[in-house]
Amino acid sequence: MTCELCERDVEKLTVHHLIPRQKKGHHGPKINICSACHRQIHTLFDNTRLAQELNSKQKLIDEPKMQKFLSWVSKQNPNRKVKVRGRRR
């Protein structure tokens, strides 16, 4: 299975709600991503910013902090757990 963000082939994908469930995104658009990308998204951004500004796959890919992460993680072994870093600001 291929992550829709980093494009690595991984064993298991997670579902990311582009509009967080806490912001009424239960039935909204979703993407299938690896756990590393999912953890990084929620480490960097709060649900309000995700709902208002980063509510599409392309907006996530274009966000500078995610671009840096995606560039790095795409080179990592998909069979190993990736440590995520960063914090919300």
Buried (B, 14 or more C-beta within 10 A) or exposed (E): EBBBBBEBEBEEBBEBBBBBEEBEBEEBEBBBBBBBBBBBBBBBBEBEBBBEEBBEBEEBBEBEBBEEBBEEBBEBEBEEEBEBEEEEE
